[in-house]
Amino acid sequence: MQIVLVHVHVKPEFVEAFKEATLANASNSVTEAGIARFDVIQQADDTTRFILVEVYRSPEASAAHKETPHYLRWRDTVAEMMAEPRQGIKYGNIFPEDADW
Amino acid sequence: MQIVLVHVHVKPEFVEAFKEATLANASNSVTEAGIARFDVIQQADDTTRFILVEVYRSPEASAAHKETPHYLRWRDTVAEMMAEPRQGIKYGNIFPEDADW
């Protein structure tokens, strides 16, 4: 699996709009064949900070996601909401094994 | 859900031993009723860095986990492996909804 944690920091006035746009993106993303999970979580002690936990079945699936209409719409919609550039960090899975995602 | 991302930085000589100890802890933890997920991921560009993605169904489940034999064994086993104190950051779930974890 190729796992990407995308760290997002939004301007305070855009928290609700970001959640709405990101819910739309996530609920479409999980229908992609190459995506095992697409979780969206909000930091408890700073609600302007989010992480997108994106679990791809291959590097190709990650590239394919970036060409989908829902990703492109999300990218354009949230562009003005960022308090700072978002950061994606890549991981491999130790647990569970590939078959169990 | 109460989600905790535990950021771990291990000394290079302990990477394999940490993976082994953490696999044992994770595979036992997912059998706890209050735990929805207990993923362990390793950073691609720095293999001494890990995140434990712990998804609890309640704050009580998080407290109960810390009293299990497998957690206590893990805590003691990995103590000497840390390159710096590990850090847990709490999150709430935006997607998916509680019922879908």
N, CA and C atoms of all chains as a GROMACS GRO file, in nm:
protein
  606
    1MET      N    1   0.085  -0.118   0.000
    1MET     CA    2   0.000   0.000   0.000
    1MET      C    3   0.089   0.125   0.000
    2GLN      N    4   0.037   0.229  -0.060
    2GLN     CA    5   0.104   0.358  -0.049
    2GLN      C    6   0.011   0.450   0.028
    3ILE      N    7   0.057   0.492   0.143
    3ILE     CA    8  -0.026   0.574   0.232
    3ILE      C    9   0.030   0.715   0.232
    4VAL      N   10  -0.060   0.812   0.217
    4VAL     CA   11  -0.019   0.953   0.221
    4VAL      C   12  -0.100   1.023   0.329
    5LEU      N   13  -0.030   1.088   0.422
    5LEU     CA   14  -0.097   1.173   0.520
    5LEU      C   15  -0.081   1.317   0.472
    6VAL      N   16  -0.194   1.376   0.437
    6VAL     CA   17  -0.192   1.514   0.389
    6VAL      C   18  -0.232   1.606   0.506
    7HIS      N   19  -0.137   1.686   0.549
    7HIS     CA   20  -0.160   1.777   0.662
    7HIS      C   21  -0.210   1.910   0.607
    8VAL      N   22  -0.328   1.950   0.657
    8VAL     CA   23  -0.392   2.071   0.608
    8VAL      C   24  -0.415   2.167   0.724
    9HIS      N   25  -0.379   2.294   0.703
    9HIS     CA   26  -0.407   2.399   0.801
    9HIS      C   27  -0.490   2.505   0.729
   10VAL      N   28  -0.616   2.522   0.772
   10VAL     CA   29  -0.705   2.615   0.702
   10VAL      C   30  -0.722   2.745   0.781
   11LYS      N   31  -0.757   2.850   0.711
   11LYS     CA   32  -0.791   2.976   0.778
   11LYS      C   33  -0.918   2.953   0.860
   12PRO      N   34  -0.925   3.013   0.981
   12PRO     CA   35  -1.038   2.984   1.072
   12PRO      C   36  -1.175   3.004   1.009
   13GLU      N   37  -1.189   3.104   0.925
   13GLU     CA   38  -1.320   3.133   0.867
   13GLU      C   39  -1.363   3.029   0.763
   14PHE      N   40  -1.273   2.940   0.726
   14PHE     CA   41  -1.304   2.840   0.624
   14PHE      C   42  -1.320   2.698   0.678
   15VAL      N   43  -1.320   2.682   0.809
   15VAL     CA   44  -1.324   2.547   0.867
   15VAL      C   45  -1.446   2.469   0.818
   16GLU      N   46  -1.564   2.530   0.826
   16GLU     CA   47  -1.686   2.457   0.786
   16GLU      C   48  -1.690   2.434   0.636
   17ALA      N   49  -1.650   2.532   0.559
   17ALA     CA   50  -1.648   2.515   0.413
   17ALA      C   51  -1.547   2.408   0.371
   18PHE      N   52  -1.435   2.403   0.441
   18PHE     CA   53  -1.336   2.300   0.410
   18PHE      C   54  -1.391   2.161   0.441
   19LYS      N   55  -1.459   2.148   0.554
   19LYS     CA   56  -1.516   2.017   0.589
   19LYS      C   57  -1.616   1.973   0.482
   20GLU      N   58  -1.700   2.065   0.436
   20GLU     CA   59  -1.802   2.032   0.335
   20GLU      C   60  -1.735   1.987   0.204
   21ALA      N   61  -1.638   2.064   0.158
   21ALA     CA   62  -1.571   2.031   0.032
   21ALA      C   63  -1.494   1.899   0.043
   22THR      N   64  -1.438   1.874   0.160
   22THR     CA   65  -1.353   1.756   0.178
   22THR      C   66  -1.437   1.630   0.196
   23LEU      N   67  -1.554   1.645   0.258
   23LEU     CA   68  -1.648   1.534   0.265
   23LEU      C   69  -1.690   1.489   0.126
   24ALA      N   70  -1.717   1.584   0.039
   24ALA     CA   71  -1.757   1.551  -0.099
   24ALA      C   72  -1.645   1.476  -0.170
   25ASN      N   73  -1.523   1.525  -0.154
   25ASN     CA   74  -1.409   1.459  -0.217
   25ASN      C   75  -1.386   1.318  -0.160
   26ALA      N   76  -1.392   1.305  -0.028
   26ALA     CA   77  -1.365   1.176   0.036
   26ALA      C   78  -1.470   1.072  -0.003
   27SER      N   79  -1.596   1.111  -0.002
   27SER     CA   80  -1.702   1.013  -0.028
   27SER      C   81  -1.698   0.966  -0.174
   28ASN      N   82  -1.648   1.050  -0.264
   28ASN     CA   83  -1.626   1.005  -0.402
   28ASN      C   84  -1.497   0.924  -0.414
   29SER      N   85  -1.396   0.963  -0.341
   29SER     CA   86  -1.265   0.898  -0.354
   29SER      C   87  -1.272   0.751  -0.313
   30VAL      N   88  -1.351   0.720  -0.210
   30VAL     CA   89  -1.357   0.580  -0.164
   30VAL      C   90  -1.425   0.488  -0.265
   31THR      N   91  -1.486   0.545  -0.368
   31THR     CA   92  -1.544   0.461  -0.474
   31THR      C   93  -1.440   0.425  -0.581
   32GLU      N   94  -1.322   0.488  -0.576
   32GLU     CA   95  -1.215   0.453  -0.671
   32GLU      C   96  -1.159   0.315  -0.638
   33ALA      N   97  -1.137   0.234  -0.742
   33ALA     CA   98  -1.092   0.096  -0.721
   33ALA      C   99  -0.958   0.089  -0.649
   34GLY      N  100  -0.872   0.187  -0.672
   34GLY     CA  101  -0.737   0.181  -0.616
   34GLY      C  102  -0.724   0.243  -0.479
   35ILE      N  103  -0.835   0.287  -0.422
   35ILE     CA  104  -0.831   0.353  -0.291
   35ILE      C  105  -0.896   0.263  -0.186
   36ALA      N  106  -0.816   0.227  -0.083
   36ALA     CA  107  -0.865   0.140   0.024
   36ALA      C  108  -0.934   0.221   0.134
   37ARG      N  109  -0.879   0.337   0.166
   37ARG     CA  110  -0.939   0.424   0.266
   37ARG      C  111  -0.911   0.568   0.228
   38PHE      N  112  -0.997   0.657   0.275
   38PHE     CA  113  -0.975   0.801   0.252
   38PHE      C  114  -1.039   0.872   0.372
   39ASP      N  115  -0.970   0.862   0.485
   39ASP     CA  116  -1.024   0.916   0.611
   39ASP      C  117  -0.991   1.064   0.624
   40VAL      N  118  -1.080   1.137   0.684
   40VAL     CA  119  -1.058   1.279   0.710
   40VAL      C  120  -1.077   1.302   0.859
   41ILE      N  121  -0.973   1.354   0.924
   41ILE     CA  122  -0.979   1.375   1.069
   41ILE      C  123  -0.941   1.519   1.103
   42GLN      N  124  -0.999   1.567   1.214
   42GLN     CA  125  -0.983   1.708   1.255
   42GLN      C  126  -0.915   1.710   1.393
   43GLN      N  127  -0.812   1.788   1.407
   43GLN     CA  128  -0.736   1.791   1.534
   43GLN      C  129  -0.823   1.843   1.647
   44ALA      N  130  -0.819   1.776   1.762
   44ALA     CA  131  -0.909   1.809   1.874
   44ALA      C  132  -0.877   1.945   1.935
   45ASP      N  133  -0.750   1.977   1.949
   45ASP     CA  134  -0.715   2.101   2.020
   45ASP      C  135  -0.686   2.218   1.927
   46ASP      N  136  -0.705   2.196   1.797
   46ASP     CA  137  -0.689   2.305   1.699
   46ASP      C  138  -0.773   2.268   1.577
   47THR      N  139  -0.897   2.315   1.575
   47THR     CA  140  -0.994   2.269   1.475
   47THR      C  141  -0.966   2.326   1.334
   48THR      N  142  -0.860   2.406   1.321
   48THR     CA  143  -0.821   2.452   1.188
   48THR      C  144  -0.723   2.354   1.122
   49ARG      N  145  -0.690   2.246   1.193
   49ARG     CA  146  -0.592   2.150   1.140
   49ARG      C  147  -0.659   2.015   1.112
   50PHE      N  148  -0.634   1.964   0.993
   50PHE     CA  149  -0.693   1.838   0.946
   50PHE      C  150  -0.582   1.748   0.891
   51ILE      N  151  -0.613   1.618   0.890
   51ILE     CA  152  -0.528   1.526   0.814
   51ILE      C  153  -0.618   1.442   0.725
   52LEU      N  154  -0.580   1.428   0.599
   52LEU     CA  155  -0.643   1.333   0.508
   52LEU      C  156  -0.554   1.209   0.508
   53VAL      N  157  -0.611   1.096   0.549
   53VAL     CA  158  -0.536   0.969   0.553
   53VAL      C  159  -0.576   0.891   0.429
   54GLU      N  160  -0.489   0.897   0.328
   54GLU     CA  161  -0.521   0.841   0.196
   54GLU      C  162  -0.445   0.710   0.178
   55VAL      N  163  -0.517   0.600   0.162
   55VAL     CA  164  -0.454   0.468   0.150
   55VAL      C  165  -0.478   0.414   0.009
   56TYR      N  166  -0.370   0.411  -0.071
   56TYR     CA  167  -0.378   0.366  -0.210
   56TYR      C  168  -0.324   0.224  -0.223
   57ARG      N  169  -0.383   0.150  -0.316
   57ARG     CA  170  -0.337   0.012  -0.338
   57ARG      C  171  -0.212   0.006  -0.424
   58SER      N  172  -0.172   0.117  -0.486
   58SER     CA  173  -0.052   0.122  -0.570
   58SER      C  174  -0.017   0.268  -0.594
   59PRO      N  175   0.108   0.295  -0.635
   59PRO     CA  176   0.144   0.433  -0.673
   59PRO      C  177   0.058   0.482  -0.790
   60GLU      N  178   0.021   0.391  -0.881
   60GLU     CA  179  -0.062   0.429  -0.996
   60GLU      C  180  -0.199   0.480  -0.949
   61ALA      N  181  -0.252   0.419  -0.844
   61ALA     CA  182  -0.382   0.461  -0.793
   61ALA      C  183  -0.376   0.603  -0.738
   62SER      N  184  -0.261   0.637  -0.680
   62SER     CA  185  -0.243   0.773  -0.629
   62SER      C  186  -0.242   0.873  -0.744
   63ALA      N  187  -0.173   0.839  -0.853
   63ALA     CA  188  -0.169   0.928  -0.970
   63ALA      C  189  -0.307   0.939  -1.034
   64ALA      N  190  -0.380   0.827  -1.042
   64ALA     CA  191  -0.513   0.827  -1.104
   64ALA      C  192  -0.610   0.916  -1.026
   65HIS      N  193  -0.596   0.914  -0.893
   65HIS     CA  194  -0.685   0.996  -0.809
   65HIS      C  195  -0.673   1.143  -0.846
   66LYS      N  196  -0.552   1.186  -0.878
   66LYS     CA  197  -0.529   1.330  -0.904
   66LYS      C  198  -0.588   1.374  -1.038
   67GLU      N  199  -0.641   1.278  -1.115
   67GLU     CA  200  -0.705   1.314  -1.243
   67GLU      C  201  -0.857   1.305  -1.236
   68THR      N  202  -0.912   1.271  -1.121
   68THR     CA  203  -1.057   1.256  -1.110
   68THR      C  204  -1.125   1.393  -1.098
   69PRO      N  205  -1.249   1.402  -1.146
   69PRO     CA  206  -1.322   1.529  -1.134
   69PRO      C  207  -1.338   1.572  -0.988
   70HIS      N  208  -1.362   1.478  -0.897
   70HIS     CA  209  -1.384   1.518  -0.757
   70HIS      C  210  -1.256   1.572  -0.693
   71TYR      N  211  -1.140   1.515  -0.729
   71TYR     CA  212  -1.015   1.571  -0.675
   71TYR      C  213  -0.992   1.711  -0.729
   72LEU      N  214  -1.009   1.725  -0.861
   72LEU     CA  215  -0.980   1.856  -0.923
   72LEU      C  216  -1.074   1.964  -0.870
   73ARG      N  217  -1.200   1.928  -0.846
   73ARG     CA  218  -1.295   2.022  -0.789
   73ARG      C  219  -1.253   2.061  -0.647
   74TRP      N  220  -1.216   1.960  -0.568
   74TRP     CA  221  -1.170   1.985  -0.430
   74TRP      C  222  -1.048   2.077  -0.431
   75ARG      N  223  -0.951   2.042  -0.514
   75ARG     CA  224  -0.826   2.120  -0.519
   75ARG      C  225  -0.855   2.267  -0.547
   76ASP      N  226  -0.942   2.294  -0.644
   76ASP     CA  227  -0.973   2.432  -0.678
   76ASP      C  228  -1.056   2.500  -0.571
   77THR      N  229  -1.150   2.424  -0.511
   77THR     CA  230  -1.240   2.483  -0.411
   77THR      C  231  -1.163   2.523  -0.285
   78VAL      N  232  -1.069   2.439  -0.241
   78VAL     CA  233  -1.002   2.465  -0.113
   78VAL      C  234  -0.878   2.554  -0.126
   79ALA      N  235  -0.841   2.588  -0.249
   79ALA     CA  236  -0.716   2.663  -0.269
   79ALA      C  237  -0.711   2.790  -0.183
   80GLU      N  238  -0.819   2.864  -0.179
   80GLU     CA  239  -0.819   2.990  -0.105
   80GLU      C  240  -0.833   2.969   0.046
   81MET      N  241  -0.862   2.847   0.087
   81MET     CA  242  -0.888   2.821   0.229
   81MET      C  243  -0.762   2.792   0.309
   82MET      N  244  -0.651   2.764   0.241
   82MET     CA  245  -0.529   2.721   0.309
   82MET      C  246  -0.464   2.835   0.388
   83ALA      N  247  -0.429   2.808   0.514
   83ALA     CA  248  -0.352   2.904   0.593
   83ALA      C  249  -0.204   2.894   0.560
   84GLU      N  250  -0.164   2.778   0.509
   84GLU     CA  251  -0.027   2.755   0.466
   84GLU      C  252  -0.031   2.638   0.367
   85PRO      N  253   0.073   2.620   0.285
   85PRO     CA  254   0.068   2.510   0.188
   85PRO      C  255   0.051   2.377   0.260
   86ARG      N  256  -0.034   2.291   0.204
   86ARG     CA  257  -0.050   2.161   0.269
   86ARG      C  258   0.068   2.071   0.237
   87GLN      N  259   0.088   1.972   0.325
   87GLN     CA  260   0.208   1.888   0.316
   87GLN      C  261   0.166   1.741   0.314
   88GLY      N  262   0.213   1.667   0.215
   88GLY     CA  263   0.184   1.524   0.208
   88GLY      C  264   0.308   1.443   0.244
   89ILE      N  265   0.292   1.348   0.335
   89ILE     CA  266   0.404   1.263   0.377
   89ILE      C  267   0.366   1.118   0.348
   90LYS      N  268   0.458   1.044   0.284
   90LYS     CA  269   0.430   0.907   0.239
   90LYS      C  270   0.476   0.803   0.342
   91TYR      N  271   0.396   0.698   0.352
   91TYR     CA  272   0.423   0.588   0.446
   91TYR      C  273   0.397   0.455   0.377
   92GLY      N  274   0.458   0.350   0.432
   92GLY     CA  275   0.422   0.213   0.397
   92GLY      C  276   0.351   0.150   0.515
   93ASN      N  277   0.274   0.046   0.489
   93ASN     CA  278   0.198  -0.020   0.596
   93ASN      C  279   0.280  -0.130   0.664
   94ILE      N  280   0.281  -0.126   0.796
   94ILE     CA  281   0.338  -0.236   0.876
   94ILE      C  282   0.223  -0.326   0.924
   95PHE      N  283   0.115  -0.264   0.969
   95PHE     CA  284  -0.005  -0.337   1.012
   95PHE      C  285  -0.126  -0.252   0.979
   96PRO      N  286  -0.234  -0.309   0.922
   96PRO     CA  287  -0.240  -0.450   0.881
   96PRO      C  288  -0.167  -0.476   0.748
   97GLU      N  289  -0.160  -0.605   0.712
   97GLU     CA  290  -0.102  -0.643   0.583
   97GLU      C  291  -0.191  -0.594   0.468
   98ASP      N  292  -0.135  -0.594   0.347
   98ASP     CA  293  -0.207  -0.542   0.231
   98ASP      C  294  -0.350  -0.596   0.218
   99ALA      N  295  -0.364  -0.725   0.238
   99ALA     CA  296  -0.495  -0.789   0.213
   99ALA      C  297  -0.602  -0.744   0.311
  100ASP      N  298  -0.561  -0.686   0.423
  100ASP     CA  299  -0.657  -0.654   0.529
  100ASP      C  300  -0.699  -0.508   0.534
  101TRP      N  301  -0.664  -0.430   0.430
  101TRP     CA  302  -0.710  -0.291   0.424
  101TRP      C  303  -0.840  -0.288   0.344
  102MET      N  304  -1.589   0.898   1.749
  102MET     CA  305  -1.464   0.824   1.760
  102MET      C  306  -1.357   0.916   1.820
  103GLN      N  307  -1.267   0.856   1.892
  103GLN     CA  308  -1.150   0.931   1.939
  103GLN      C  309  -1.029   0.871   1.870
  104ILE      N  310  -0.964   0.951   1.790
  104ILE     CA  311  -0.851   0.904   1.710
  104ILE      C  312  -0.723   0.965   1.766
  105VAL      N  313  -0.624   0.881   1.784
  105VAL     CA  314  -0.495   0.929   1.834
  105VAL      C  315  -0.387   0.889   1.733
  106LEU      N  316  -0.311   0.987   1.687
  106LEU     CA  317  -0.194   0.956   1.604
  106LEU      C  318  -0.072   0.965   1.694
  107VAL      N  319  -0.008   0.852   1.714
  107VAL     CA  320   0.111   0.848   1.799
  107VAL      C  321   0.234   0.850   1.708
  108HIS      N  322   0.310   0.959   1.719
  108HIS     CA  323   0.430   0.976   1.637
  108HIS      C  324   0.550   0.920   1.713
  109VAL      N  325   0.617   0.826   1.648
  109VAL     CA  326   0.728   0.756   1.711
  109VAL      C  327   0.855   0.775   1.627
  110HIS      N  328   0.964   0.809   1.694
  110HIS     CA  329   1.095   0.818   1.628
  110HIS      C  330   1.188   0.724   1.704
  111VAL      N  331   1.233   0.618   1.635
  111VAL     CA  332   1.316   0.518   1.703
  111VAL      C  333   1.464   0.534   1.664
  112LYS      N  334   1.550   0.485   1.751
  112LYS     CA  335   1.693   0.482   1.717
  112LYS      C  336   1.712   0.383   1.601
  113PRO      N  337   1.801   0.416   1.506
  113PRO     CA  338   1.814   0.334   1.384
  113PRO      C  339   1.836   0.186   1.412
  114GLU      N  340   1.910   0.153   1.515
  114GLU     CA  341   1.943   0.012   1.542
  114GLU      C  342   1.822  -0.066   1.594
  115PHE      N  343   1.713   0.005   1.625
  115PHE     CA  344   1.597  -0.062   1.682
  115PHE      C  345   1.477  -0.069   1.585
  116VAL      N  346   1.498  -0.031   1.461
  116VAL     CA  347   1.385  -0.027   1.367
  116VAL      C  348   1.315  -0.162   1.356
  117GLU      N  349   1.392  -0.269   1.336
  117GLU     CA  350   1.329  -0.401   1.318
  117GLU      C  351   1.267  -0.451   1.449
  118ALA      N  352   1.335  -0.429   1.559
  118ALA     CA  353   1.281  -0.472   1.689
  118ALA      C  354   1.153  -0.395   1.722
  119PHE      N  355   1.150  -0.267   1.686
  119PHE     CA  356   1.028  -0.188   1.710
  119PHE      C  357   0.913  -0.240   1.625
  120LYS      N  358   0.939  -0.272   1.500
  120LYS     CA  359   0.833  -0.325   1.413
  120LYS      C  360   0.776  -0.454   1.472
  121GLU      N  361   0.864  -0.542   1.520
  121GLU     CA  362   0.821  -0.669   1.575
  121GLU      C  363   0.734  -0.649   1.699
  122ALA      N  364   0.780  -0.565   1.791
  122ALA     CA  365   0.705  -0.540   1.915
  122ALA      C  366   0.572  -0.472   1.885
  123THR      N  367   0.571  -0.385   1.785
  123THR     CA  368   0.451  -0.306   1.756
  123THR      C  369   0.348  -0.389   1.680
  124LEU      N  370   0.396  -0.482   1.597
  124LEU     CA  371   0.305  -0.577   1.531
  124LEU      C  372   0.231  -0.661   1.635
  125ALA      N  373   0.303  -0.706   1.737
  125ALA     CA  374   0.241  -0.787   1.843
  125ALA      C  375   0.135  -0.705   1.915
  126ASN      N  376   0.166  -0.581   1.947
  126ASN     CA  377   0.071  -0.494   2.016
  126ASN      C  378  -0.051  -0.465   1.928
  127ALA      N  379  -0.027  -0.433   1.802
  127ALA     CA  380  -0.138  -0.396   1.712
  127ALA      C  381  -0.233  -0.513   1.688
  128SER      N  382  -0.176  -0.631   1.666
  128SER     CA  383  -0.261  -0.747   1.634
  128SER      C  384  -0.345  -0.788   1.754
  129ASN      N  385  -0.297  -0.762   1.875
  129ASN     CA  386  -0.379  -0.784   1.994
  129ASN      C  387  -0.478  -0.670   2.015
  130SER      N  388  -0.436  -0.549   1.987
  130SER     CA  389  -0.522  -0.433   2.014
  130SER      C  390  -0.650  -0.436   1.931
  131VAL      N  391  -0.640  -0.483   1.806
  131VAL     CA  392  -0.760  -0.483   1.722
  131VAL      C  393  -0.864  -0.584   1.769
  132THR      N  394  -0.828  -0.669   1.864
  132THR     CA  395  -0.928  -0.760   1.921
  132THR      C  396  -1.006  -0.694   2.036
  133GLU      N  397  -0.963  -0.577   2.081
  133GLU     CA  398  -1.036  -0.506   2.187
  133GLU      C  399  -1.167  -0.452   2.131
  134ALA      N  400  -1.276  -0.466   2.208
  134ALA     CA  401  -1.408  -0.425   2.160
  134ALA      C  402  -1.414  -0.276   2.127
  135GLY      N  403  -1.340  -0.195   2.200
  135GLY     CA  404  -1.349  -0.050   2.183
  135GLY      C  405  -1.255   0.007   2.079
  136ILE      N  406  -1.183  -0.080   2.010
  136ILE     CA  407  -1.086  -0.033   1.910
  136ILE      C  408  -1.135  -0.068   1.770
  137ALA      N  409  -1.151   0.035   1.687
  137ALA     CA  410  -1.198   0.015   1.550
  137ALA      C  411  -1.083  -0.013   1.454
  138ARG      N  412  -0.973   0.056   1.474
  138ARG     CA  413  -0.854   0.034   1.392
  138ARG      C  414  -0.730   0.057   1.478
  139PHE      N  415  -0.621  -0.005   1.438
  139PHE     CA  416  -0.493   0.017   1.506
  139PHE      C  417  -0.385  -0.003   1.401
  140ASP      N  418  -0.374   0.095   1.312
  140ASP     CA  419  -0.282   0.084   1.199
  140ASP      C  420  -0.143   0.129   1.240
  141VAL      N  421  -0.044   0.066   1.182
  141VAL     CA  422   0.096   0.104   1.206
  141VAL      C  423   0.160   0.132   1.070
  142ILE      N  424   0.213   0.252   1.054
  142ILE     CA  425   0.271   0.290   0.926
  142ILE      C  426   0.412   0.345   0.948
  143GLN      N  427   0.496   0.326   0.844
  143GLN     CA  428   0.638   0.363   0.852
  143GLN      C  429   0.667   0.466   0.744
  144GLN      N  430   0.732   0.575   0.783
  144GLN     CA  431   0.756   0.685   0.688
  144GLN      C  432   0.849   0.639   0.577
  145ALA      N  433   0.814   0.673   0.451
  145ALA     CA  434   0.888   0.622   0.335
  145ALA      C  435   1.030   0.679   0.327
  146ASP      N  436   1.046   0.806   0.357
  146ASP     CA  437   1.179   0.869   0.338
  146ASP      C  438   1.261   0.876   0.467
  147ASP      N  439   1.208   0.817   0.574
  147ASP     CA  440   1.284   0.810   0.700
  147ASP      C  441   1.228   0.692   0.780
  148THR      N  442   1.290   0.576   0.761
  148THR     CA  443   1.234   0.451   0.814
  148THR      C  444   1.247   0.440   0.966
  149THR      N  445   1.304   0.541   1.032
  149THR     CA  446   1.307   0.542   1.179
  149THR      C  447   1.182   0.609   1.236
  150ARG      N  448   1.093   0.656   1.147
  150ARG     CA  449   0.973   0.727   1.194
  150ARG      C  450   0.848   0.646   1.161
  151PHE      N  451   0.763   0.632   1.262
  151PHE     CA  452   0.640   0.555   1.251
  151PHE      C  453   0.524   0.638   1.305
  152ILE      N  454   0.402   0.603   1.259
  152ILE     CA  455   0.282   0.655   1.324
  152ILE      C  456   0.192   0.537   1.357
  153LEU      N  457   0.140   0.536   1.478
  153LEU     CA  458   0.034   0.443   1.517
  153LEU      C  459  -0.098   0.520   1.504
  154VAL      N  460  -0.186   0.471   1.418
  154VAL     CA  461  -0.315   0.537   1.397
  154VAL      C  462  -0.418   0.456   1.477
  155GLU      N  463  -0.452   0.509   1.595
  155GLU     CA  464  -0.536   0.436   1.690
  155GLU      C  465  -0.676   0.495   1.689
  156VAL      N  466  -0.775   0.415   1.652
  156VAL     CA  467  -0.913   0.464   1.640
  156VAL      C  468  -0.999   0.396   1.746
  157TYR      N  469  -1.038   0.475   1.848
  157TYR     CA  470  -1.116   0.424   1.961
  157TYR      C  471  -1.263   0.463   1.945
  158ARG      N  472  -1.350   0.374   1.994
  158ARG     CA  473  -1.494   0.403   1.984
  158ARG      C  474  -1.541   0.497   2.096
  159SER      N  475  -1.457   0.524   2.194
  159SER     CA  476  -1.491   0.614   2.304
  159SER      C  477  -1.364   0.650   2.380
  160PRO      N  478  -1.367   0.758   2.458
  160PRO     CA  479  -1.251   0.789   2.544
  160PRO      C  480  -1.223   0.675   2.643
  161GLU      N  481  -1.328   0.608   2.690
  161GLU     CA  482  -1.310   0.497   2.784
  161GLU      C  483  -1.230   0.384   2.719
  162ALA      N  484  -1.252   0.361   2.592
  162ALA     CA  485  -1.180   0.254   2.522
  162ALA      C  486  -1.031   0.285   2.516
  163SER      N  487  -1.000   0.413   2.504
  163SER     CA  488  -0.859   0.454   2.502
  163SER      C  489  -0.795   0.427   2.638
  164ALA      N  490  -0.866   0.459   2.744
  164ALA     CA  491  -0.814   0.433   2.880
  164ALA      C  492  -0.801   0.283   2.905
  165ALA      N  493  -0.899   0.205   2.860
  165ALA     CA  494  -0.896   0.060   2.882
  165ALA      C  495  -0.776  -0.004   2.811
  166HIS      N  496  -0.744   0.047   2.691
  166HIS     CA  497  -0.630  -0.007   2.615
  166HIS      C  498  -0.501   0.002   2.696
  167LYS      N  499  -0.487   0.111   2.768
  167LYS     CA  500  -0.361   0.134   2.842
  167LYS      C  501  -0.347   0.041   2.963
  168GLU      N  502  -0.449  -0.038   2.992
  168GLU     CA  503  -0.440  -0.135   3.102
  168GLU      C  504  -0.425  -0.279   3.053
  169THR      N  505  -0.420  -0.299   2.922
  169THR     CA  506  -0.409  -0.436   2.869
  169THR      C  507  -0.266  -0.488   2.882
  170PRO      N  508  -0.252  -0.620   2.896
  170PRO     CA  509  -0.117  -0.679   2.902
  170PRO      C  510  -0.034  -0.648   2.777
  171HIS      N  511  -0.100  -0.651   2.659
  171HIS     CA  512  -0.020  -0.627   2.537
  171HIS      C  513   0.030  -0.484   2.528
  172TYR      N  514  -0.050  -0.388   2.575
  172TYR     CA  515  -0.001  -0.248   2.575
  172TYR      C  516   0.114  -0.233   2.673
  173LEU      N  517   0.098  -0.287   2.793
  173LEU     CA  518   0.202  -0.271   2.896
  173LEU      C  519   0.333  -0.336   2.853
  174ARG      N  520   0.320  -0.454   2.788
  174ARG     CA  521   0.440  -0.522   2.739
  174ARG      C  522   0.509  -0.438   2.631
  175TRP      N  523   0.427  -0.384   2.539
  175TRP     CA  524   0.481  -0.298   2.433
  175TRP      C  525   0.551  -0.176   2.491
  176ARG      N  526   0.483  -0.111   2.585
  176ARG     CA  527   0.538   0.012   2.645
  176ARG      C  528   0.676  -0.015   2.707
  177ASP      N  529   0.685  -0.125   2.778
  177ASP     CA  530   0.813  -0.156   2.844
  177ASP      C  531   0.919  -0.199   2.742
  178THR      N  532   0.877  -0.276   2.642
  178THR     CA  533   0.972  -0.328   2.542
  178THR      C  534   1.033  -0.215   2.459
  179VAL      N  535   0.950  -0.118   2.419
  179VAL     CA  536   1.000  -0.015   2.327
  179VAL      C  537   1.064   0.104   2.398
  180ALA      N  538   1.057   0.106   2.530
  180ALA     CA  539   1.106   0.224   2.605
  180ALA      C  540   1.249   0.262   2.565
  181GLU      N  541   1.336   0.163   2.555
  181GLU     CA  542   1.477   0.193   2.524
  181GLU      C  543   1.500   0.224   2.377
  182MET      N  544   1.396   0.200   2.295
  182MET     CA  545   1.413   0.216   2.149
  182MET      C  546   1.389   0.360   2.101
  183MET      N  547   1.328   0.443   2.183
  183MET     CA  548   1.288   0.577   2.142
  183MET      C  549   1.409   0.669   2.120
  184ALA      N  550   1.411   0.738   2.006
  184ALA     CA  551   1.513   0.840   1.983
  184ALA      C  552   1.473   0.971   2.049
  185GLU      N  553   1.344   0.987   2.072
  185GLU     CA  554   1.290   1.105   2.143
  185GLU      C  555   1.154   1.064   2.197
  186PRO      N  556   1.100   1.137   2.295
  186PRO     CA  557   0.969   1.097   2.350
  186PRO      C  558   0.864   1.094   2.240
  187ARG      N  559   0.779   0.992   2.242
  187ARG     CA  560   0.675   0.988   2.139
  187ARG      C  561   0.564   1.084   2.175
  188GLN      N  562   0.489   1.125   2.070
  188GLN     CA  563   0.389   1.231   2.085
  188GLN      C  564   0.255   1.182   2.032
  189GLY      N  565   0.151   1.192   2.114
  189GLY     CA  566   0.017   1.154   2.069
  189GLY      C  567  -0.068   1.278   2.045
  190ILE      N  568  -0.131   1.284   1.929
  190ILE     CA  569  -0.217   1.398   1.896
  190ILE      C  570  -0.358   1.344   1.869
  191LYS      N  571  -0.458   1.409   1.931
  191LYS     CA  572  -0.595   1.360   1.923
  191LYS      C  573  -0.675   1.428   1.811
  192TYR      N  574  -0.761   1.349   1.749
  192TYR     CA  575  -0.844   1.396   1.638
  192TYR      C  576  -0.985   1.342   1.653
  193GLY      N  577  -1.080   1.411   1.589
  193GLY     CA  578  -1.214   1.358   1.571
  193GLY      C  579  -1.233   1.322   1.425
  194ASN      N  580  -1.330   1.234   1.398
  194ASN     CA  581  -1.352   1.190   1.260
  194ASN      C  582  -1.451   1.280   1.187
  195ILE      N  583  -1.413   1.320   1.068
  195ILE     CA  584  -1.504   1.391   0.976
  195ILE      C  585  -1.560   1.290   0.875
  196PHE      N  586  -1.473   1.204   0.822
  196PHE     CA  587  -1.513   1.098   0.730
  196PHE      C  588  -1.426   0.978   0.754
  197PRO      N  589  -1.480   0.856   0.761
  197PRO     CA  590  -1.624   0.830   0.755
  197PRO      C  591  -1.695   0.860   0.889
  198GLU      N  592  -1.828   0.846   0.887
  198GLU     CA  593  -1.907   0.861   1.008
  198GLU      C  594  -1.878   0.745   1.105
  199ASP      N  595  -1.918   0.763   1.230
  199ASP     CA  596  -1.888   0.663   1.334
  199ASP      C  597  -1.924   0.521   1.291
  200ALA      N  598  -2.040   0.503   1.231
  200ALA     CA  599  -2.089   0.368   1.201
  200ALA      C  600  -2.004   0.298   1.094
  201ASP      N  601  -1.926   0.374   1.020
  201ASP     CA  602  -1.854   0.316   0.907
  201ASP      C  603  -1.706   0.286   0.936
  202TRP      N  604  -1.666   0.294   1.062
  202TRP     CA  605  -1.528   0.256   1.097
  202TRP      C  606  -1.526   0.109   1.132
   0.00000   0.00000   0.00000
